[in-house]
Amino acid sequence: QVQLVESGGGLVQAGGSLRLSCAASGSIFSINTMGWYRQAPGKQRELVATITSGRTTNYADSVKGRFTISRDNAKNTVNLQMNSLKPEDTAVYYCNFAIGSRNYWGQGTQVTVSS
């Protein structure tokens, strides 16, 4: 059984920074793509950023230049450094790990950016 635990959400003023982390535990052989998604109230869940096992990254246009995704394979961890936060970044952020043929999700962490 694989479990993902997120941390680092919170309340921040516009222009501020937050760092999210997600760590996987359980029976893990290797993790393919790691990613972060978010869901704002009344909206669908959307991709924020992904990073492959080869460390190729992909970002939503709305966060390019402000967010940075990174991974630590030794710790089965993915991080999301969020700078220059905007009120429209307010959402519940979920991590996602592709392990084998399955996708695993974290429980979500709230990020609130005040104007």
PEDAHU-V698351 format. One record per residue. N is the residue number from 0. RES is the residue in one small letter. OMEGA is omega as a letter, one per 20 degrees, with the letter a starting at -180 (999 if undefined). Layout:
{{N	RES	OMEGA} {N	RES	OMEGA}}
This chain:
{{0	q	a} {1	v	r} {2	q	r} {3	l	r} {4	v	a} {5	e	r} {6	s	r} {7	g	r} {8	g	r} {9	g	a} {10	l	a} {11	v	r} {12	q	r} {13	a	a} {14	g	a} {15	g	a} {16	s	r} {17	l	r} {18	r	r} {19	l	r} {20	s	r} {21	c	a} {22	a	r} {23	a	r} {24	s	r} {25	g	a} {26	s	a} {27	i	r} {28	f	r} {29	s	a} {30	i	r} {31	n	a} {32	t	r} {33	m	a} {34	g	r} {35	w	r} {36	y	r} {37	r	r} {38	q	r} {39	a	a} {40	p	r} {41	g	a} {42	k	r} {43	q	r} {44	r	a} {45	e	r} {46	l	r} {47	v	a} {48	a	r} {49	t	r} {50	i	a} {51	t	r} {52	s	r} {53	g	r} {54	r	r} {55	t	a} {56	t	r} {57	n	a} {58	y	r} {59	a	a} {60	d	a} {61	s	a} {62	v	a} {63	k	a} {64	g	r} {65	r	a} {66	f	r} {67	t	r} {68	i	r} {69	s	a} {70	r	r} {71	d	a} {72	n	a} {73	a	a} {74	k	a} {75	n	a} {76	t	r} {77	v	a} {78	n	r} {79	l	r} {80	q	a} {81	m	r} {82	n	r} {83	s	a} {84	l	a} {85	k	r} {86	p	r} {87	e	r} {88	d	r} {89	t	a} {90	a	r} {91	v	a} {92	y	a} {93	y	r} {94	c	a} {95	n	r} {96	f	r} {97	a	a} {98	i	a} {99	g	a} {100	s	a} {101	r	r} {102	n	r} {103	y	a} {104	w	r} {105	g	a} {106	q	r} {107	g	r} {108	t	a} {109	q	r} {110	v	r} {111	t	a} {112	v	a} {113	s	a} {114	s	999}}
